[in-house]
Amino acid sequence: MHILLIQIDLGFPASQSLKEKRSSLKSIIDHLRTRHNVTVAEVDNHDKWQAGTIAVVTVSNLRRRTEETSRRVQDEIEKRFDVVIAGVDEQWL
C-alpha cells in the first residue's frame, strides 16, 4: 500500500476578504474530494485572506497511481481555480 501526503500552499491574489478566500477554498476542497477521491483539509493559514494551505492524502496499491493523482490534483488546481500554487511538499507515509 502506498500513501502520499501532499501539502499545497496556495495564494489567492484576487481575494479581497477572508470570507471570499474561504469560499474559494471550500470550492477547491469539495471539487478535489469528489473528482479525485482523495482526503483534503485546510491545515494552515486559516486567518490569512490571501493565503491558504491544504493537505491532500491519496492511497493506492500502486505507487505510480498515487504519483499520477498528485500530478492531476496540482494541474487541476492551477487550471480550474483562480489561485497560485506557492509550494508543494510531498511525503510518503
N, C-alpha and C positions, 0 to 999 in steps of 0.2 A: 504494500500500500504506500502511495506517495501523497504527502500532504504539503501544500505550498501556501505559506502566508505571505501576502503581498501588501505592503504598506505604501499607500499612494498619497503624496502631498499635493493638494490641489490649490490653484489660485482662481479666484472669482473676480476678474478685472471689471466686469460690468455690474457687480453687486453694489448697491447703494445703502444696504442696511443688513442687519443680522437676520431679519425676517426673510428678506429676499435670498440671502445665501442659504438659509435653512430649507427654503422651498426648493431651490435648485439641487441641493444636496440630497433631499428626500427623493426627488425625481431620479437622480443617478442611482441611489441605493435600491429603490424599488425596481428600476429597469434592470440592473445587473442581477438581482435576485431572480427575477422572472426569466430573463433571456438566457442567462448563463448557468443557472442552477448552482450558485455559489452563496456562501455566507458573507454578508457585508455589514459593517458597523462603522459609525463615526467614532474615532478613537482619540482625536486631539484637535486643538484649535477650535474648541466649541464656541468661544466668545469673540472670535475674530471674524469680522464680516467680509473680509476678502481672502480668507484662507481656511482650509479645512483638510483634515486627514482622515482617510478611510482605511480600514483593514479588510482585505478580501481573502477568504480561505477557500481553496479548492482541493478536492480529494479524488484520486483516481487509482486504479490498479496499474496504470501505465504512466511513467514519468513524462513521456512525450505529450500525453494528453493534458497533464497539468500545466506544462510549459505553453502549449497552444492556448489553453484557456486564459492564462496570464496575458499573453500577447493580444488575444481577441478583446479581453476586458479593457486593456490600456488603449488599443486602437479605437474601440467604440466610444470610450470616454472622450477622447480627443476629437473625434469626427462628429459625434452626435450632440455634444453638450458645449455650452459657451464657457468652458473652463480651460485652464492651462495646467498641465501636469508639471509640477515643480520638482518632483523627485519620486523615485520608486526604489523600494528596498524589498528584496525577495529573500525569504528564509525558508529552507526546507526543514520540516519537523519530523 
